[in-house]
Amino acid sequence: MARPRQRRAANIAFVEAQSIRNKEVLEKKDPAIHAQNLAALRATAADPARHKEYLIRSSMIWSLRHAARLPSEILGEIYVIERA
């Protein structure tokens, strides 16, 4: 089981990465790009395996599993590098 420090670092890294991705998507003004992103999301929803993976990642279950596999020292380094 991941320790609280590991879970916190993994969750912060996940939320930061997702926030950056969301901002990039919202900044796109081209309707064709929006349509492409929507089509990709629909394709993900239609494919059971991709749908499950998307739900696991978006619910932060993945980050908790990832934190459980990594020692806190490595997560601390990842966290520092990603925030730089």
N, C-alpha and C positions, 0 to 999 in steps of 0.2 A: 504494500500500500504506500502511496506517495505521502511524503511528509508535507505539512502545511506550507513550508517555504517553497518546496518544489511545485506544489499545486498553484501557489500564488504566482510564481515566476512564469509558469506555463500559461496560466490564464491571462496574465498581463500581456505576454507576447502574442497570444491568440487574438485578444481584443484589439491590440494595436494594429496587427496585420489586417484584421477584418475591417477596422475603421479606415485604414488607408485605402483598401480595395473599394469600400463603399464610396469614399470621397472621389476616387478616380472615376468610378462609374457615373456618379452624379455630375461630374464636371464635363463629361462628354456631351456636346451639344448636337451632334449629328443624329438625326432620327434613325438612320440606318444602323448605327452602332447600338442604339437603344433596342431596336428590333432584333438585332443579332443577339444581344444579351438576353432578351426575353425568350428568344427561340432556344438558346442554350439552356436556360432555366426550365423551360417546358420539356426539353429532351431529357434533362436530368430527372424531372418528376415522372416521366413516362417509363424510365428504365429502373426496375426495382433495385438492382444492385447499386446503381449510381445514386438513386433516391435515398437508400439507407445510408450510404457513405456521407452524402450531403447532410442528412439529419444528424448523424453522429458528430460531424465536424462543427456544424452550426450550434449544436447544443453543448459544446465544449466537452463532451465525453471523450473525444479524441485527445484533447489537451491533458485531461486527467490521466488517461492511459499512457500518454507520452511522458508525463511527469513521473509516473510510477516506474518507468524503465530507466530514467536518467538519474545519476547522482546529482545532488543539489549543487555541487561545485560546477558541473558542466552547465546546468540550467542557469546558474548565476552568470557564467561567461556568455552564454547565448543571449541572455537578457541584456547584458551590458553592450554587447556588439550590436544588437538590434536597435537599441535606443540611441546609439551614437550617430 
